[in-house]
Structures are given as structure tokens and as C-alpha cells.
Amino acid sequence: MNPGEIWFGEDIVDRIIRWLNKSEIAKKESKIVDIGCGNGMLLIELANEGYTNLHGLDYSKKAVELAKAIAEKQNINISYSECDVLEGLKDNYDIIHDKGTYDAISLSEDATENRHKYIENVYNSLQDDGVFIITSCNWTQHELDQHFKVKFYLTEIIATPQFKFGGVIGNVVSLCVFKKNKI
Ligand SMILES: C[S@@+](CC[C@H](N)C(=O)[O-])C[C@H]1O[C@@H](n2cnc3c(N)ncnc32)[C@H](O)[C@@H]1O
């Protein structure tokens, strides 16, 4: 079975997992959801690292079917369901992860409105002491911070490969960890 693409490459997945493994927030039994999980490869890697409470959501029926088939073939227990993040997540999580989904939403029609819905829905489904991890190739770390600061504060930037152009150093992708603002 061809699992398809690993969005932004395996190196980014490794960086996220290394961060989770060393963080004090992530426990092996933490309830973790990948929103816009695609083929679910990040969740498979997390399962291989010993994380046990794993959930994948995607609005694409085909993506959910593929992710389910991959997990089943490897005898890995991950719950997958069809869900449009813009309509709400229907559950609460300790860790919410997104790699490329906020980017896709940012390119949709009514992108500004949809981005606000997304931020609200992620906020409502994250436990108060939880973390939200996002990887983006559309937005810089500063831009993500500007978008999310209505509801979240940036707690950590996970280092990603850099490039230099015209004397300016930039990151190929932004990988940020947010926590909920205290009310
Ligand atoms: C760029 S792909 C990334 C897939 C996966 N996260 C990865 O890293 O390989 C974006 C994913 O988001 C899903 N997606 C886009 N908009 C969504 C929405 N509103 N609700 C749920 N999933 C969505 C797409 O179906 C697609 O699987």
C-alpha cells in the first residue's frame, strides 16, 4: 500500500516527535489529535514511540479511509474520523497538532473568516493546560503569532532548516507551539 506524501518531509516529523518526547507536557497517554491528518503518518510515528491515545481527523473521506487502512495493516490502534475542523472538533484534547491544514484553510475561499473559525475551534477543544503544535509553510513564526495571539501565546519555536537569501535568513517552514491565553 502506498501511504502517499509525508507533508514537509520526514525531518519535520522527527523534529516534532523529538520535541514531544522531551517535553514535560506530553505523556505517553496524553490525548493527541492530528487535525487534517491526511494519511496519518505522524500518528503512526507517535504510536511507534509509545503514545497510546491517538486520534486523527480529516474532512476528506478518502484520507480517513487511507489512514485507517495503513494503521490496520500495521496493527496500530488509532481512532480516525471524518470531521471538518471549521465545524468544531467535538472533543477535548491535551495536544492538538496541525501540519499543513491551517495552510490549506488559509488558501480557501473566505480564508479570513475560516482562519478565525479555526482558531476559535482549536481553542475550544484544547484542555486549559494543553498545547497546540502547528507547522506552516505559508506563514512565518511572527505571522502565526499575530494570528493566534487573540486566544493563544507562543511558548516555543521548534528549530527548522534555514536558508539565506539576499543576506536575510529565513526558515523553510515555521514550527510553533502555543498555549491557551489565561482568561
Ligand atoms: C497539506 S495536507 C496535510 C496532511 C497531513 N497533516 C500531513 O502532514 O501529511 C492538508 C490536510 O488537511 C485536510 N483539511 C483541509 N481543510 C480541512 C478542514 N476544514 N477540516 C479537516 N481537514 C481539512 C486535507 O484533507 C488534507 O488532508
The ligand as a Tripos MOL2 file, in Angstrom:
@<TRIPOS>MOLECULE
LIG
   27    29     1     0     0
SMALL
NO_CHARGES

@<TRIPOS>ATOM
      1 C1         -1.4750   19.7920    3.3220 C.3       1 LIG1
      2 S1         -2.4050   18.3880    3.7490 S.3       1 LIG1
      3 C2         -1.5100   17.8280    5.1900 C.3       1 LIG1
      4 C3         -1.8670   16.4200    5.5940 C.3       1 LIG1
      5 C4         -1.1470   15.9140    6.8710 C.3       1 LIG1
      6 N1         -1.3760   16.7860    8.0110 N.3       1 LIG1
      7 C5          0.3470   15.7510    6.6520 C.2       1 LIG1
      8 O1          1.1350   16.4440    7.2990 O.co2     1 LIG1
      9 O2          0.7210   14.9120    5.8200 O.co2     1 LIG1
     10 C6         -3.8450   19.1810    4.4800 C.3       1 LIG1
     11 C7         -4.8630   18.2220    5.0150 C.3       1 LIG1
     12 O3         -5.9020   18.9790    5.6560 O.3       1 LIG1
     13 C8         -7.1480   18.4460    5.3330 C.3       1 LIG1
     14 N2         -8.1050   19.5570    5.5100 N.ar      1 LIG1
     15 C9         -8.1570   20.7440    4.8520 C.ar      1 LIG1
     16 N3         -9.1580   21.5070    5.3190 N.ar      1 LIG1
     17 C10        -9.7500   20.8100    6.3260 C.ar      1 LIG1
     18 C11       -10.8400   21.0530    7.1940 C.ar      1 LIG1
     19 N4        -11.5370   22.1850    7.1300 N.pl3     1 LIG1
     20 N5        -11.1730   20.1170    8.1180 N.ar      1 LIG1
     21 C12       -10.4740   18.9460    8.1780 C.ar      1 LIG1
     22 N6         -9.4440   18.6470    7.3680 N.ar      1 LIG1
     23 C13        -9.0810   19.5590    6.4560 C.ar      1 LIG1
     24 C14        -6.9880   17.9440    3.8930 C.3       1 LIG1
     25 O4         -7.9500   16.9640    3.5500 O.3       1 LIG1
     26 C15        -5.5600   17.3940    3.9450 C.3       1 LIG1
     27 O5         -5.5370   16.0330    4.3330 O.3       1 LIG1
@<TRIPOS>BOND
     1     1     2 1
     2     2     3 1
     3     2    10 1
     4     3     4 1
     5     4     5 1
     6     5     6 1
     7     5     7 1
     8     7     8 2
     9     7     9 1
    10    10    11 1
    11    11    12 1
    12    11    26 1
    13    12    13 1
    14    13    14 1
    15    13    24 1
    16    14    15 ar
    17    14    23 ar
    18    15    16 ar
    19    16    17 ar
    20    17    18 ar
    21    17    23 ar
    22    18    19 1
    23    18    20 ar
    24    20    21 ar
    25    21    22 ar
    26    22    23 ar
    27    24    25 1
    28    24    26 1
    29    26    27 1
@<TRIPOS>SUBSTRUCTURE
     1 LIG1         1 GROUP 0 **** ****
